[in-house]
């Protein structure tokens, strides 16, 4: 028979709780065996099973013929029992040359690696088993091949007990690096091997474990208290690191040098077959927490190596950044007092470590430079046996002609249309030797941080103009390597926003001017601008021309509140990352808040999509509704309500629409075509706005938010009054008013440190658009405006210049008092001042 017939399958359902092909066993099927009878068959063996004369009355009768078997423990014994001829072999007795034909090895899974394919297409799965001995070496690698590898990868999890029989013992090439047994076990179905798996029953779910009220209390050892031969938990600041690379065996390796307040250094060598299980370190200054790391002394220095059960958390080392752990583990403990530990390490690092600034941009590179680059991968190709091509971009243009690695077009992976559109913005990076295997595994579209790229200047024999080559040399000296950044990383979010705003047409229009001409021209302009700015003020006063200048020393010695006109230089400003200066301000309650990131919007949309659209609310007198179901696995129901005018639909550019069940990506696409988009959800009687953590309106590239404290949302049907107007304008302020929303306004918040020779003071900039002549609401989504603001700040406070070379600013500032508890402090704010037109 080709398949089990519907009738037989129905009959089997009467006898068995589940009917599953083995290939679909996911995940943790073992727990079901304790309560249910389960029928299995292999999909490729369906033809061989005659359901009428080979119908097993118990699943164990069939499983006895399987090379991968799941066990239960009944009254202290395995069920089904192991074959009687098998005898257990301890780890210490596993030696090459001995007969292990009727032996089995039993251990607990402490590591499992991703299922992969070998060069010939054979499936390969690797696990590490630990026995219960107290020996110095207590674990061994198990290499599983073929169909057995695929079967095991579906059911084996860390913590399971595995029994391996019919194995071949071979010398392990990684024993010296990973500290495990000198041999490994090789098993496959073709060799007649068998693996028996007992999954330890779990009484709590992962979420229950993570939220348990009683968490284990861990003791953390300072780096100056480490002792040889101990296994400890510790915190440290990353002083140096090598991104994960493939070791001589199958494991990934990472090297991290840590330091703490004791100023003692500890170098840790970390191994794991799963890349995601290594610490997610992105830059020097990150904070790490290591659990169960083994300490050993070598040449008088303490070193750390991974041991059984090693786990890690990584935190951003920036002072004031959210304390959010980076980890691939779904279950971990993190106590409130540990947050204090992270903050203390951050503060110490900021004062005692030299932490590098942001990674370079392609627009800022020059020949004979080593630098780190944050970028997106758009193409890749094998060049030869020891080198591999990565084609990347970061949205900026390299100021020099760049080398194009000669490869056949058919060998280049990547979207051809996109590669053509980006041809003037991408650069070719050639990676060598130990970096090649990782480079091959990278996914097109992923975001990378490539460490210690080398730019070399070279020229071909038939070229008059030299070009710049980009190389990632072999080895791991100076931290060379490739890191994959997650979508949630702040630098990736910033880069994605920047890339989405790049006008590709602009990048093409510069082709007619050579890079050398551009470089020469920009240098001359910069020199002239510097000389001019030293004499002229780069700001303009827009009012109060009758006021005369007051020196900063006098202002600081005067009482508040008062207004002053000053002439000073901008010594420094915060934040240095200008996008961080954008906040949301409520004019009613005077509150400030951060601009929510895209992840928050996505989560709110996902939550609202759980509520299905209410068909009774479709197509009313003032809007027309369309609903459909997506064709993906989730089969989301999406409803769009088009607001009408005089019972007619308007042109898209004049139309306001409301959407239920959409994703943020789908909503952004709609904003490109339609005037306004409002995300909504269905209730019993009306449509309503989502949580005010999400934008209540999207128009163009701007998200409009409402104040949670001051808003009193009204029914969506109130929009019908605007739709009835002769010419609906759909202004955000009008929409907010009829919906009971107190709108938040985008505002620049910056701190300027001003000096004039008599003293210095900090003055705050609180501005919607007047100072920079740039709307704060548009800058986060507009690459041109971001570059304009950056150029403006580079003019006001040129990086690397001496104080005497800085330009003068003419400003109005006002002083005011703020009482903090019983203490009164004086603050200063810039007002009625704008950047000169020839600067912007």
C-alpha positions in Angstrom: 0.0 0.0 0.0 1.3 3.5 -0.8 -0.2 5.2 2.2 -2.2 4.2 5.3 -5.8 4.5 4.1 -8.3 7.0 5.7 -10.4 4.1 7.1 -7.4 2.4 8.7 -6.2 5.8 10.0 -9.6 6.4 11.5 -9.5 3.0 13.2 -6.0 3.7 14.5 -7.3 6.9 16.0 -9.7 4.9 18.0 -6.9 2.9 19.6 -4.0 5.5 19.8 -3.9 9.0 21.0 -1.5 10.2 18.3 -0.5 9.1 14.9 2.7 10.7 13.9 5.4 10.1 11.3 8.7 9.9 13.0 10.0 12.8 10.8 7.5 15.1 12.4 8.3 14.4 16.1 8.7 17.9 17.5 9.7 18.9 20.2 9.9 16.9 23.4 7.7 14.0 22.4 9.2 11.9 25.1 7.0 13.5 27.8 3.9 12.2 25.9 5.0 8.6 26.2 4.4 8.6 29.9 0.7 9.2 29.5 -0.3 8.1 26.0 0.3 5.3 23.5 1.9 6.7 20.4 2.0 5.2 16.9 5.0 6.0 14.8 6.0 5.2 11.3 8.8 6.6 9.1 7.4 8.4 6.0 9.7 6.4 3.7 8.6 3.2 5.3 4.9 3.7 4.8 4.9 1.4 1.8 6.3 -1.5 3.9 3.7 -1.3 6.7 0.6 -3.4 6.1 -1.9 -1.8 8.4 -4.1 -4.9 8.5 -1.6 -7.7 9.4 1.3 -5.6 11.0 -0.8 -3.4 13.2 1.1 -3.4 16.5 -1.0 -3.4 19.7 1.7 -1.5 21.5 4.1 1.1 20.0 7.1 -0.6 21.8 6.8 -3.6 19.5 7.6 -1.5 16.6 10.1 0.7 18.3 12.3 -2.3 19.1 13.3 -2.3 15.4 14.3 1.4 15.5 18.0 2.6 15.8 16.8 5.7 17.9 14.5 4.8 20.8 12.9 6.8 23.5 12.7 5.2 27.0 10.6 5.5 30.1 11.5 4.6 33.7 9.0 2.3 35.4 9.7 1.1 38.9 13.3 2.2 38.6 13.9 0.3 35.3 14.1 1.3 31.7 11.0 0.5 29.6 11.5 -1.1 27.1 14.5 -2.8 28.7 17.9 -2.6 27.0 19.1 -5.6 25.0 20.4 -8.2 27.5 23.8 -8.6 25.8 24.8 -5.0 26.3 27.1 -4.1 29.2 27.9 -0.5 30.4 31.4 0.9 29.8 32.7 3.7 31.9 34.4 6.7 30.4 37.8 5.8 31.9 37.7 2.4 30.1 37.1 3.8 26.6 40.4 3.3 24.9 41.3 2.8 21.2 42.2 -0.8 20.3 39.8 -2.4 22.8 36.7 -4.4 21.8 33.6 -2.4 22.6 31.2 -4.6 20.5 28.7 -5.4 23.3 29.3 -2.3 25.3 27.3 0.9 25.7 28.2 4.3 27.1 25.7 6.3 29.1 25.8 10.0 29.9 23.8 13.2 30.2 23.7 15.6 27.3 25.4 18.8 28.3 25.8 20.3 24.7 24.1 19.7 21.4 25.1 21.2 18.2 23.0 22.3 15.2 22.3 19.6 12.6 24.5 20.2 9.6 25.5 18.5 6.3 28.9 17.3 5.4 30.5 17.9 2.0 29.0 14.8 0.5 25.5 15.7 1.7 25.4 13.4 4.7 23.5 14.7 7.8 25.8 15.2 10.8 24.8 15.9 14.4 27.2 16.2 17.4 26.4 16.0 21.1 28.6 16.0 24.2 27.8 13.5 27.0 29.0 13.8 30.6 29.2 10.8 32.9 28.7 10.9 36.6 32.3 10.3 37.6 34.5 12.8 39.5 37.4 12.4 37.1 39.2 15.4 35.7 38.0 14.6 32.2 34.3 13.7 32.4 32.8 14.3 29.0 33.1 12.9 25.4 32.0 14.0 22.0 29.5 11.8 20.1 29.4 12.2 16.3 26.2 11.0 14.7 25.9 10.4 10.9 23.2 9.9 8.3 19.5 9.3 9.1 20.3 8.7 12.7 21.7 12.3 12.9 18.4 13.7 11.6 16.3 11.6 14.0 18.4 12.5 17.0 18.4 16.2 16.3 14.6 16.2 16.5 14.3 14.8 20.0 17.6 15.2 21.9 17.8 18.1 24.3 20.3 19.2 27.0 19.7 17.3 30.2 18.5 14.1 28.5 20.2 10.8 29.3 21.6 9.0 26.3 22.8 5.5 25.9 25.1 4.8 22.9 25.7 1.3 21.6 27.3 -0.1 18.5 29.8 2.8 18.4 33.2 3.1 16.8 35.9 4.7 18.9 38.3 7.1 17.1 40.9 9.7 18.2 39.4 13.2 18.8 41.3 16.0 17.0 39.8 18.6 19.4 40.7 17.0 22.7 43.4 19.4 23.6 41.2 22.4 22.8 37.9 21.4 24.3 39.3 19.5 27.3 37.2 16.4 26.7 38.1 12.7 26.2 41.0 11.9 23.9 38.6 9.8 21.8 35.1 10.4 20.4 32.3 7.9 19.5 31.0 7.6 16.0 27.6 6.1 15.3 25.3 5.6 12.3 22.4 3.4 11.3 24.5 1.8 8.6 27.0 0.6 11.2 24.3 -1.0 13.2 24.5 1.6 16.1 21.6 2.3 18.4 20.9 5.3 20.7 18.4 5.1 23.6 17.1 8.4 25.0 15.5 9.1 28.3 14.1 12.6 28.7 14.0 13.8 32.3 10.3 14.8 33.0 9.9 18.5 33.5 7.4 19.7 36.1 7.6 23.3 35.2 7.6 25.2 31.9 10.5 27.4 30.8 8.4 30.5 31.5 7.5 29.2 35.0 11.1 28.5 35.7 12.1 32.0 34.6 9.5 33.6 36.8 9.8 31.4 39.9 9.7 33.5 43.0 12.6 31.6 44.6 15.7 31.8 42.4 19.1 30.3 43.2 21.5 32.6 44.9 24.8 32.8 43.1 28.1 34.0 44.6 30.3 36.0 42.2 34.1 35.9 42.7 36.2 39.1 42.1 39.0 38.6 39.5 41.7 39.1 42.2 40.3 36.2 44.2 40.4 33.5 41.6 42.2 30.2 42.4 43.5 27.4 40.2 41.2 24.4 39.7 38.0 26.1 40.8 34.8 26.6 38.9 33.3 30.0 39.6 30.8 32.6 38.7 32.0 36.1 37.9 31.3 39.5 36.4 33.8 41.4 34.2 34.3 44.2 31.7 35.4 43.2 28.2 38.9 44.8 27.6 39.6 42.8 24.5 37.9 40.0 22.5 38.1 37.9 19.5 34.8 37.3 17.7 33.9 33.6 17.5 35.9 31.6 14.9 36.0 28.0 13.8 38.6 26.0 15.8 40.6 23.1 14.4 37.7 20.8 15.2 34.0 21.4 14.9 33.6 23.9 17.7 33.5 27.6 17.6 36.0 29.4 19.8 36.1 32.9 21.3 38.7 34.6 23.4 37.8 37.3 25.9 39.9 39.4 28.2 38.1 40.7 31.3 38.9 43.2 33.9 37.0 44.5 37.0 37.4 47.1 39.7 40.4 45.2 41.1 42.2 45.9 37.8 43.2 42.3 37.5 42.9 40.8 34.0 41.5 37.3 33.2 41.7 35.8 29.7 39.0 33.3 28.9 39.0 30.8 26.0 35.5 29.7 25.3 34.4 26.7 23.2 31.0 25.7 21.9 29.6 23.9 18.9 26.6 26.2 18.8 27.7 29.7 17.8 24.7 31.2 19.6 25.8 29.8 22.9 28.9 31.8 23.1 28.8 35.3 24.7 27.2 37.9 22.4 29.9 40.5 22.7 29.8 43.4 20.2 32.4 45.9 21.5 35.1 46.6 24.1 33.4 47.9 27.3 30.5 45.3 27.2 29.8 43.7 30.6 29.6 39.9 30.8 28.4 37.5 33.5 29.9 34.0 33.3 28.4 31.1 35.3 30.4 27.9 35.9 33.7 28.9 34.2 36.7 26.8 35.1 39.9 28.6 36.3 43.3 27.2 35.7 46.8 28.7 36.2 49.2 28.9 33.2 52.6 30.5 33.3 51.7 32.3 36.5 48.5 33.8 35.1 44.9 32.7 35.8 42.9 31.7 32.7 39.3 30.8 32.2 37.9 27.9 30.1 34.4 26.6 29.5 33.2 23.8 31.7 30.1 21.7 31.8 27.0 23.9 32.2 28.8 27.1 31.2 26.4 30.0 30.6 26.8 33.7 30.0 24.9 37.0 29.8 26.2 40.1 28.1 25.1 43.7 28.8 25.8 47.0 27.0 28.6 48.7 28.8 27.3 52.2 28.1 26.4 54.2 31.3 22.7 54.8 31.3 21.8 52.2 28.7 19.0 49.8 29.6 20.2 46.7 31.5 19.0 44.1 29.1 20.8 40.7 29.0 22.0 39.4 25.6 21.7 35.6 25.6 20.4 32.7 23.6 19.1 30.9 26.7 15.4 31.1 27.4 15.8 30.3 31.1 18.1 32.3 33.3 18.1 34.1 36.6 18.9 37.8 37.0 18.4 39.4 40.4 17.7 43.0 41.2 21.0 43.4 43.0 22.9 42.3 39.9 21.6 45.3 38.0 23.5 47.4 40.5 26.6 45.3 39.8 26.3 46.1 36.1 25.8 49.8 36.7 28.9 49.9 39.0 31.0 48.2 36.4 29.8 50.6 33.7 30.7 53.6 35.9 34.1 52.2 36.7 34.8 51.4 33.0 33.9 54.9 31.9 36.6 56.4 34.1 39.3 53.7 33.9 39.1 52.1 30.5 39.9 53.5 27.1 36.8 52.5 25.2 36.8 53.1 21.4 34.2 55.3 19.8 31.7 54.2 17.1 32.8 52.1 14.2 34.0 53.9 11.0 31.9 54.6 8.0 32.9 53.8 4.5 32.8 57.5 3.7 35.6 58.0 6.3 38.1 55.3 5.3 41.5 56.0 3.9 44.3 53.7 2.7 46.6 51.9 5.2 43.9 51.9 7.9 42.6 49.2 10.3 39.0 49.7 11.3 35.8 48.1 12.4 32.8 48.3 10.1 29.1 47.9 10.8 27.3 47.0 7.5 24.8 44.9 5.7 25.7 41.9 3.6 24.2 42.1 0.1 26.3 39.6 -1.8 28.9 36.8 -1.3 31.0 34.4 -3.4 33.7 31.8 -3.2 36.9 33.2 -4.7 39.3 30.3 -4.2 40.1 27.7 -1.5 41.4 30.1 1.0 39.5 33.4 0.3 35.9 34.4 0.2 34.2 37.6 -1.0 31.7 39.7 1.1 29.9 42.5 -0.7 28.6 45.0 1.8 27.3 48.6 2.2 26.6 51.0 5.0 24.7 53.7 3.0 27.8 56.0 2.6 30.2 56.2 -0.3 33.8 55.4 -0.1 35.8 58.6 -1.1 38.3 56.5 -3.1 38.0 54.2 -6.1 37.5 50.7 -4.7 38.7 47.3 -6.0 36.2 45.0 -7.5 37.1 41.3 -6.9 37.0 39.6 -10.3 34.4 36.8 -10.2 31.8 35.3 -12.5 28.4 36.8 -12.2 26.8 33.4 -11.8 29.0 32.7 -8.7 27.8 35.8 -6.8 24.9 35.1 -4.4 22.5 38.0 -3.8 19.6 39.8 -5.3 20.8 40.9 -8.7 18.6 43.9 -9.0 19.6 45.2 -5.6 23.3 44.6 -6.3 23.0 46.6 -9.5 21.2 49.5 -7.8 23.9 49.5 -5.0 26.8 49.1 -7.3 28.3 52.5 -6.4 27.8 52.1 -2.7 29.0 48.6 -2.1 32.6 47.6 -1.4 34.2 44.1 -1.8 35.8 42.7 1.3 38.1 39.7 0.8 38.3 37.4 3.9 40.9 34.7 4.3 41.7 31.4 6.0 39.9 30.8 9.3 37.2 33.4 8.5 36.1 31.7 5.3 33.9 29.0 6.9 31.9 31.6 8.9 31.7 33.9 5.9 30.1 31.1 3.9 27.4 30.6 6.5 26.3 34.3 6.6 22.9 35.0 5.3 22.3 37.6 2.6 20.7 40.7 4.2 22.2 40.1 7.7 23.9 42.9 9.6 27.6 42.4 10.4 30.3 44.0 12.4 33.6 43.1 10.8 36.6 43.7 13.1 40.0 45.0 12.0 39.5 45.4 8.2 42.7 46.4 6.5 42.6 49.0 3.6 45.4 48.8 1.2 46.2 51.1 -1.7 47.1 49.4 -4.9 46.9 49.8 -8.7 46.7 47.4 -11.6 49.3 47.4 -14.3 46.9 48.9 -16.8 45.5 51.5 -14.4 46.7 55.1 -14.0 44.6 55.7 -10.8 45.2 53.7 -7.7 42.3 52.0 -5.8 41.6 50.9 -2.2 41.3 47.2 -1.4 39.5 45.9 1.7 41.0 42.7 3.4 40.2 40.7 6.5 43.4 38.8 7.0 43.6 35.3 8.4 44.2 34.7 12.1 42.6 36.4 15.1 45.3 38.9 16.1 44.0 42.3 17.1 40.5 40.9 17.3 40.1 40.1 13.6 36.8 38.5 12.9 33.1 38.7 11.9 30.2 39.2 14.2 26.5 38.9 13.2 24.4 41.6 14.9 20.8 40.9 15.8 17.9 43.1 14.4 17.3 44.4 18.0 20.8 45.8 18.3 20.7 49.7 18.6 23.4 50.1 15.9 21.4 47.9 13.5 18.3 49.8 14.1 20.2 53.0 13.4 21.8 51.6 10.3 18.5 50.2 9.0 16.8 53.6 9.4 19.7 55.2 7.6 19.8 52.6 4.7 16.0 52.9 4.2 16.4 56.7 3.7 19.3 56.5 1.2 18.3 58.0 -2.1 20.0 55.7 -4.6 19.6 58.2 -7.4 21.8 60.6 -5.5 24.6 58.1 -5.2 24.6 57.6 -9.0 24.8 61.3 -9.8 28.2 61.7 -8.2 29.8 59.3 -10.7 30.8 62.0 -13.1 33.2 63.5 -10.5 36.2 61.4 -9.5 36.8 60.6 -5.9 40.1 62.5 -6.0 38.3 65.6 -7.2 35.7 65.2 -4.5 38.4 64.7 -1.8 40.4 67.7 -3.0 37.4 69.9 -3.3 36.0 69.0 0.2 39.4 69.6 1.8 39.7 73.1 0.3 36.2 74.0 1.3 36.8 72.7 4.8 39.9 74.8 5.2 38.2 78.0 3.9 35.2 77.3 6.1 37.4 76.9 9.1 39.1 80.2 8.6 35.8 82.0 8.0 34.1 80.4 11.0 36.8 81.5 13.4 35.9 85.1 12.7 32.1 85.1 12.1 29.3 83.8 14.3 27.7 80.6 13.0 24.4 81.4 14.7 21.8 84.2 14.2 19.7 86.0 16.8 16.0 86.2 15.9 14.9 88.7 18.5 15.9 91.0 21.4 18.5 92.8 19.3 18.7 95.6 22.0 20.4 93.3 24.5 24.2 93.6 24.8 26.6 90.7 25.4 27.2 89.4 28.9 30.2 87.2 29.8 29.6 83.8 31.2 31.3 84.5 34.5 28.8 87.3 35.2 25.9 85.1 34.3 27.0 82.3 36.6 27.3 84.8 39.5 23.8 86.3 38.9 20.5 85.3 40.2 17.8 83.6 38.1 15.5 84.1 36.3 17.1 86.4 33.7 17.8 86.7 30.0 21.2 87.2 28.4 22.9 87.7 25.1 26.2 85.9 24.9 29.1 85.2 22.5 30.8 81.9 23.2 32.3 78.8 21.8 30.8 75.3 21.9 33.4 73.1 23.6 31.3 69.9 23.6 27.8 68.7 23.4 25.6 65.7 24.4 24.4 63.4 23.1 27.2 62.6 20.6 24.8 60.3 18.7 22.5 63.0 17.4 19.5 60.7 16.9 19.4 60.3 20.7 18.6 64.0 21.1 15.1 63.4 19.7 12.4 63.1 22.4 8.6 63.3 22.7 7.2 66.2 24.6 3.7 66.8 26.0 2.9 70.5 26.2 0.1 69.9 28.6 1.8 68.0 31.4 5.4 69.0 30.3 6.6 65.4 30.3 9.4 64.0 28.2 9.7 60.5 26.9 11.9 58.5 24.5 10.6 57.8 21.0 9.4 54.1 21.0 11.4 51.8 18.8 10.0 49.7 16.0 10.0 46.6 18.2 7.4 48.1 20.5 5.1 48.9 17.6 5.5 45.3 16.2 4.6 43.7 19.6 1.5 45.9 19.9 0.4 45.1 16.4 0.9 41.4 17.1 -1.1 41.6 20.2 -4.0 43.4 18.5 -4.0 40.8 15.7 -5.2 38.2 18.2 -8.6 39.9 18.2 -10.3 39.0 14.9 -12.0 41.8 12.9 -15.7 42.2 13.7 -17.7 41.9 10.4 -20.6 43.8 11.9 -18.4 46.9 11.8 -17.5 46.7 8.1 -18.6 49.2 5.5 -20.6 51.8 7.3 -22.0 55.1 6.0 -18.6 56.8 6.2 -16.1 54.2 5.3 -15.8 51.2 3.0 -14.1 47.9 4.2 -12.1 45.2 2.6 -11.0 42.0 4.4 -8.8 39.1 3.3 -6.7 36.3 4.8 -2.9 36.1 4.2 -1.6 33.0 2.5 1.3 32.4 5.0 1.2 29.9 7.9 -0.3 32.5 10.3 -3.2 33.2 8.0 -3.8 36.6 9.5 -7.0 38.4 8.8 -6.3 41.9 7.5 -9.1 44.5 7.2 -8.7 48.0 5.7 -11.4 50.6 6.2 -11.2 53.4 3.5 -12.8 56.7 4.8 -15.3 58.1 2.3 -16.2 61.7 1.4 -19.8 62.4 0.2 -20.2 58.6 -0.1 -17.3 58.5 -2.5 -13.8 57.1 -2.1 -11.1 59.8 -2.6 -7.8 59.6 -4.5 -5.2 57.6 -2.5 -3.1 60.8 -1.8 -6.2 62.3 -0.1 -7.5 59.2 1.7 -7.4 58.3 5.3 -7.6 54.6 6.0 -7.8 52.4 9.1 -6.1 49.0 9.3 -6.7 45.9 11.5 -4.3 43.0 11.6 -1.4 44.6 9.6 2.3 44.4 10.3 4.5 47.5 10.6 6.1 46.7 7.3 2.6 46.6 5.6 1.6 49.8 7.3 4.7 51.6 6.1 3.9 50.5 2.6 0.4 52.0 2.9 1.8 55.3 4.1 3.7 55.7 0.8 0.5 55.6 -1.2 -2.2 57.0 1.1 -2.5 60.3 3.0 -2.9 58.9 6.5 -3.0 55.4 8.2 -4.6 54.7 11.6 -4.0 51.3 13.2 -7.2 50.1 14.9 -8.8 47.0 16.4 -12.4 45.8 16.7 -14.6 45.9 19.7 -18.2 44.8 20.1 -19.7 48.2 19.1 -16.9 50.2 17.4 -13.4 50.4 16.2 -10.8 51.7 18.7 -7.3 52.9 18.8 -4.5 50.6 19.9 -2.5 51.2 23.1 -1.0 54.7 23.1 2.5 53.2 23.2 1.8 52.8 19.5 1.4 55.7 17.1 -2.3 56.8 16.8 -1.5 58.1 13.3 1.1 57.5 10.6 1.5 60.2 7.8 4.3 60.0 5.3 7.4 58.9 7.3 6.2 60.3 10.6 4.7 58.5 13.5 2.4 60.6 15.7 2.1 59.6 19.4 -0.3 60.6 22.1 0.3 61.3 25.8 -1.0 58.5 27.9 -1.5 60.7 30.9 -3.4 63.5 29.2 -5.3 61.7 26.5 -8.9 60.4 26.8 -9.4 58.4 23.7 -12.8 58.8 22.0 -14.6 56.4 19.6 -13.3 56.1 16.1 -16.7 57.1 14.7 -15.8 60.7 15.7 -13.7 60.8 12.6 -16.9 60.9 10.6 -17.3 64.6 11.5 -14.0 65.4 9.7 -14.9 63.2 6.7 -18.1 65.3 6.4 -16.2 68.6 5.9 -16.2 70.1 2.4 -12.4 69.4 1.9 -11.0 67.1 4.6 -7.4 68.1 5.3 -6.7 65.2 7.7 -4.2 67.4 9.7 -2.7 65.4 12.6 -3.8 68.0 15.2 -7.4 67.9 14.0 -7.4 64.1 14.0 -6.0 64.1 17.5 -8.6 66.6 18.7 -11.6 64.6 17.6 -10.2 61.3 18.9 -9.4 62.8 22.3 -5.7 62.5 22.0 -3.2 65.0 23.5 -0.5 64.8 20.8 3.2 64.5 21.7 5.6 66.7 19.8 9.0 65.7 18.6 11.7 67.9 20.1 15.5 68.3 20.2 17.0 68.0 23.7 20.7 68.7 23.9 23.2 70.0 26.4 25.8 72.5 25.1 29.0 73.3 27.1 29.8 76.9 26.3 33.0 78.8 27.0 34.1 82.4 26.4 37.4 82.8 28.3 35.8 84.0 31.5 34.1 80.8 32.4 31.9 77.9 31.2 28.3 76.9 31.6 26.0 74.2 30.4 23.0 75.4 28.4 20.2 73.2 27.3 18.7 73.3 23.8 14.9 72.6 23.8 13.8 73.1 20.2 11.1 71.8 17.8 12.7 73.0 14.6 13.8 76.6 14.9 17.5 76.2 16.0 18.6 73.7 13.3 15.9 74.8 10.8 15.1 71.1 10.7 11.8 69.6 11.9 12.5 67.3 14.8 9.5 65.1 13.7 11.2 64.3 10.3 14.8 63.7 11.2 14.5 60.1 12.4 13.2 59.0 9.0 15.1 61.3 6.7 18.7 60.6 5.8 19.3 63.9 4.2 18.2 65.8 7.3 20.4 63.6 9.5 23.4 64.4 7.4 22.5 68.1 7.5 22.3 68.1 11.3 25.6 66.2 11.5 27.3 68.8 9.2 25.8 71.6 11.3 27.2 70.2 14.5 30.5 69.6 12.9 30.6 73.3 12.0 29.5 74.5 15.4 31.9 72.1 17.2 34.5 70.8 14.7 35.9 67.5 16.0 39.6 67.5 16.7 40.1 71.3 16.8 41.7 73.3 19.5 39.6 75.7 21.5 41.2 78.7 19.8 40.1 77.3 16.4 36.4 76.8 17.3 33.9 79.2 15.8 31.9 81.8 17.8 28.2 81.4 18.6 25.9 84.3 19.4 23.0 83.0 21.5 20.3 84.1 23.8 20.1 82.1 27.0 17.7 82.4 29.9 18.3 81.3 33.5 15.7 79.6 35.6 15.4 77.8 39.0 14.5 74.2 39.6 13.9 72.9 43.1 15.1 69.4 43.7 13.8 68.5 47.2 15.1 71.3 49.4 17.9 72.3 47.1 17.4 74.9 44.4 19.6 74.8 41.3 20.0 77.3 38.4 19.7 76.0 34.8 20.2 77.7 31.5 18.3 77.3 28.2 19.1 78.6 24.7 16.2 80.4 23.0 15.4 82.7 20.0 18.6 81.5 18.3 19.0 79.8 14.9 21.9 78.4 12.9 23.0 80.8 10.1 21.7 79.9 6.7 25.2 79.7 5.1 26.0 77.0 7.7 23.0 74.8 7.0 
